[in-house]
């Protein structure tokens, strides 16, 4: 099973910056898309940003111009640089990835994996 681990969350003052990282591990043949979601208290989970295998990116309007998603230096990693943070950015941020995995004993199969989440709290 492909596993994702997020890191980099924390408490930051409004206007500050954080960088989240996500590392995927497992018998990964190809990651099609990596995404960052977030879920604030009392809110539905929303897609923040994604990056495709080809490097195309998209952002939620609420974070456009402030957040940047990019592939990390290591393979199967993704980062989310968050600048000019606002209190409304407070949420648990989740990394998601889908693609194809190949184990030594099984044929290629699709996967859709989620990390445990990392808390981002922005104080006013």
C-alpha positions in Angstrom: 0.0 0.0 0.0 1.2 3.5 -0.8 1.6 5.6 2.3 1.8 9.3 2.6 3.3 11.3 5.4 2.8 15.0 5.8 5.1 17.4 7.8 5.6 21.1 8.4 2.4 22.1 10.1 2.4 24.4 13.1 1.3 27.6 14.6 2.1 30.8 12.8 1.0 34.4 13.0 -1.1 36.0 10.3 1.1 37.1 7.4 3.7 34.5 8.1 4.7 31.5 6.1 4.9 27.7 6.3 6.0 25.0 4.0 4.3 21.6 4.1 5.9 18.5 2.8 4.5 15.2 1.8 6.4 12.0 1.1 4.9 9.0 -0.6 6.4 5.5 -0.1 5.6 2.1 -1.4 5.8 0.2 -4.7 5.0 3.2 -6.7 5.1 2.8 -10.5 3.7 6.3 -11.2 2.0 9.0 -9.4 -0.6 10.7 -11.6 -1.5 13.6 -9.3 -0.6 14.8 -5.9 -3.0 17.1 -4.1 -3.3 19.1 -0.9 -6.7 19.3 0.7 -7.6 21.1 3.9 -10.5 20.8 6.3 -11.2 23.6 8.8 -13.4 23.2 11.8 -17.1 23.2 10.8 -16.1 23.2 7.1 -16.1 20.6 4.4 -12.8 19.4 3.0 -11.6 21.4 0.1 -9.0 21.0 -2.5 -6.2 23.5 -2.1 -3.9 22.7 -4.9 -2.7 19.8 -7.1 0.2 19.0 -9.3 0.1 16.4 -12.1 2.7 14.0 -13.3 3.5 16.4 -16.1 3.9 19.3 -13.7 0.7 21.1 -14.3 -0.7 22.9 -11.3 -4.0 24.3 -10.1 -5.0 26.2 -7.1 -8.2 27.1 -5.2 -9.1 30.7 -5.7 -8.7 31.4 -2.0 -5.0 30.5 -2.1 -4.0 31.6 -5.6 -1.1 33.9 -5.5 -0.2 32.9 -1.9 0.4 29.2 -2.1 2.8 27.3 -4.4 2.7 23.5 -4.9 5.8 21.9 -6.3 7.5 18.5 -6.5 10.3 18.0 -4.0 13.9 17.3 -4.7 13.3 13.7 -3.7 11.2 11.5 -5.8 7.6 11.0 -4.8 7.5 14.1 -2.6 5.5 17.3 -2.9 5.6 20.6 -1.1 3.2 23.4 -0.4 4.7 26.7 0.3 2.2 29.0 2.0 2.8 32.7 2.2 0.8 35.5 3.6 -1.1 33.2 5.8 -4.5 34.2 7.0 -6.6 33.0 10.0 -9.0 31.4 7.5 -6.2 29.2 6.3 -6.4 27.4 9.7 -7.2 23.8 9.0 -5.8 20.3 8.9 -4.0 19.9 5.7 -4.0 16.5 4.0 -1.8 15.1 1.2 -3.4 12.9 -1.4 -1.9 11.0 -4.3 -3.3 8.8 -6.9 -1.5 6.7 -9.5 -0.4 3.2 -10.2 1.5 0.8 -7.9 3.2 -2.4 -8.7 4.1 -4.9 -6.1 6.4 -7.9 -6.6 3.5 -10.3 -6.7 0.6 -8.3 -8.0 -0.2 -6.8 -11.4 -0.3 -3.0 -11.7 -3.2 -1.5 -9.8 -4.5 1.9 -9.2 -4.1 3.6 -5.8 -5.6 6.5 -4.0 -3.9 7.3 -0.7 -4.2 9.9 2.0 -1.9 11.1 4.7 -2.9 11.5 8.3 -2.9 15.3 8.0 -0.9 18.1 9.6 -2.4 21.0 11.6 -1.9 24.5 10.4 -3.0 27.2 12.8 -2.8 30.9 11.9 -3.4 33.3 14.7 -4.6 36.9 14.1 
